[in-house]
Amino acid sequence: MIKSASIRNIFLAPFALWAVLFVVVPFVVIAWYGLTNDDGVFSFSSLAMITRPGYFKALIFSLLLALVSTAACVVIAYPLCLILLEKTGNTRDMLVALCVVPLLIQSLLLTMAVQTILEKNGVLNQFLRLLSLPDIYVLNTPFAIVLGMVVNFLPYAILPIFIALSKIDQSVIEAARDLGASQWQTFRHVQLPLSLPGAVSAITLVFIPSLTTFFISALLGGNKILLIGNVIEQAFTAGYDFHIGSALSMVLMIFVIANMFLTIRFDTTEEAS
């Protein structure tokens, strides 16, 4: 027993070292800069910067776009997963693999692809011109940013929802159909409640990167739309103000931790019930 515990500790050592170097140490550094001033004295002055109109507006707008993109991903993922469940064998495996392929492509490349489609002489407008339709200019708008988030993070919503739906006992669904429930009623009263843990995981996996992203809004929003991620990135790289950048990162971290706490609380409630 002691030997197995020591072996387990040996295998856990690399992960513990990784967590200390890349999680604990950066968090301590951010907390130090965020809670001190230029003289190294403890101060909340940097944290108070979030109350400035420009920073506060960027934070609220980031939350709004993150919520919209998360809702869009979940709404798109559910019917897609239901369609995948109707397939069998190699067809289902191939379709699921196609849904996972975007995870293997760098997010920056996906965002640049969306930018190429939406730009003034991009694929979308060229297609509309072939149909003699007017051009659509959506680049550098909130819609373009949300579209970029959906393209990048939709697979993170599909996988947990698909797994949750696939674990539902098929006999339960068949029983609902035998009792006269329509396809919509079966989904609403059987599949949706039983797949809520997967939906909550999907919300977490999409909301956090949507809230913290900065390159998507930089490419698809231009300089017209700044999210809190862009403000933090500029504070570190352009302004070289580590105190403000760290303080804003701590504010953003509060929302991330709150989201994770709610997810854990929901999972605990589901297990208890």
N, C-alpha and C positions, 0 to 999 in steps of 0.2 A: 504493500500500500504506500509506504514511504517512497519506495523506488519509483512507482508510477507518478506520484505527485512531483517528485524532483524532475522527472522526464517532461512532465507537462509544463513545469516552470521554465525549463530550458527552451521549449518551443515557444513559450509566451514572451520570452526575453526580447527577441527582435521586435515584436509588436510594441512592447512596453517602451523600448528605446525609441522607436519611430514615433510613438504618441508623445513622448516627452520632448523630442527634438522639434517636431513639426506641429504640435498642438499646444502643449503646455507652455513651452518657451515663447512662441509667437504671441500667445494670449497674454503672458506676463509682460512682454515688451509693449504690446498695444495698450494694456491697462496702465503701464507706467507713463507712457507718453500722453495718454488720454486724460490722466488724472493729475498731471503736473504742468507747470508753466515753463517758460524758457529758462528760469533759474533753478528748476528742479524742485520747486516748492509745491506741495499738494494744493490743488485748486480745481474747482468745477467750472472755471471760465471757458475752457475748451468745449466741455459738454453743453454749456449754455448756448453755444453757437447754433445749435439745432433750432433754437427759437427764432433765429433770424428768418425773415420772410423767404429769401432765396433758398436756403437750406431746408426749411420746413416744407415749402412748396414741392421741392424735389423729392422729399421723403413721402409726402402724401400721394404725389403722382406715381411714384414707384410702387407704393402699396396698391393703388388703384389698378395700374396696368398688370401687376402680378396677380391680383385677384381675377381680373378679366381673362388673362391668358390661362390661368389655372382652371377656371370654369370652362373655357373653350376646350381645353385638352380633355377634361373629364367628359364633357358632352359628346365630343367626337369619339373618344375611346370606347364608350359603352356600346353604341351600335356596331362599331367595327369589331369589337370583341364578340358580340353576339353573332355576327356573321361568321367569324372565324370558328366559333363553336359548332356551327352547322356543317362545317367542312370535316372531312375525315381523311385519315391516312397521310399520304405524301403531300396532298393538296394543302392541308392545314399546316403541316410542318413548313412548307415552302412559303406560305403567306405569313406565318409567324416570323420566319427568318427575314422576310422582306421588311417587316415592321421593326426588326432589331437592327437592320443594316445601318440606319442613320446614327446609331450609337458608335459605330466603327469609323464614322467620318468626323473629322475635327469640326467643332462647332463654328469656328471662324469660317471654314469653307462653306458650310451650310448657309451661314448668314450672308456671305458674299454671293452665293448663288441666288438667294432671295433678292439681294440688291440688284443683281444683273437682270432679274425678271421684272422688277418694279421700276427701274430707272426710265428716264424720258424716252430713250430709244431702245428700251429693253424688249425682252421676249413678249411681254404682255401687250404692250402698245403696238408692236409690229404685227401681232396676231389680230388685234382690233382693226388695224389699218387694212389688213387683207379682207376683213368683213365690212369695210367702209363705215366703221363705227368710230366715234370720237375717242381720243386718247384719254387715259385715266392717269392722273398724277397723285399717287399715294405715298411716294417716297418722302421721307422727312416728316411723317405724320405719326400720331400714336397708333393708327391702324397698322402701319408698316412694322412698328416695333412689336406689337402684339402678334402679328403674323410671323415675324422672325422667332419669337419665343415659342409659338406653337410648333413651328417646323423643327426647332431644336429640341424641345422638351416633350413632345407628344409620345415618343417611345417610352418615356419614364412613366406615363400614365397608362399606356396600353398593357405593359407587362404585369403589374400587380393586379389590375382589374381582370385581365384574362386568366391569371392564375386563380383568383378568387372565384370567378364564374365557373371555371373548369372543375373546381373542387365540390361544387354543389351536386348533391345526389340527384341523378337524372330521374329517379323514381318520384322524387318530390315534385319536379316539374311536370312529369306525366300525370301525377295525381291531380294537380291543379287543372290541367287540360281536360282530364276525365270529368271533373266537377263542373265543366262548362266555362272555365276562365278563358278569356281571349288572350292573344299573344301579349298585348299591352298590360292586361290585368295580371298575367303571370309574371311579367317583368317587374311590375310595380309592387306586387304583394309578396313575391317569392324571391326572384333573382336579385332585385335591388337590395332588400334588407339583408340577405345572406352574403352579399358581396361588399357590404359597407366597409369592412376592414381593408379590403383591397383598394377601395375608393379613397379612404383616408390616407393610406400609404401613397397613393398616386398624387393626392393633393400636396402632401409633404414634399415628395420628390420633385414636383413641378414648381411649387410656390417658392421654395428657398432659392433655387438658381434664378428664377424669374425676378425675385426681389433684389438679388445681389449682382445681377449682370450689369456690365458696362459696355462691352464691345458690341452687343446687339444694338443698343440705343445709339452708340457712336456711329455705326455704319448705316443704320436705317433711319435714324432720327437726325443725323447731321449735327450741326451746332444749334439747331433750333429747339431741341428737346433734351433736357438734362435730367437724368435720373440720379438717385442718391449714389449709385455706383459710380457714375461719371464724376460726381462732385468729389467723392473720396479718391478716385484715381487721379484727378487733377491736383488735389491737395498734396498727394505724395510726389507725383512726377513733375508737375508744372510749378506749384507753389513751394515745394520742399518744406511744407509745414506739417511735420509729423504729429504735432499735438492736435491740430484740428482733424487731420485725416484719421488718427487713432480714435479720437473722441466720437466722430461720426460713425466709425466702424463699430464702436461699442454700442451706439444707439441702434444700429442695424442688427447687431448681434442679439439685442434684447428681443426683437421680433422673431428672429430665427429660433432662439431658445424657447420662446413662448409657443411657437408653432410645433416644435418637437415635444414640448411638455404636454400640449393638448393631444397630440397623437398618442403618446404613451398612456395618457389618462384614458383615452377612448379605448385603446387596446385592453387596458386593465378592466375597464367596465364591461367590455364584451366578453372577456374570459370569465368574469364573475357571474355574468348572466347565463 
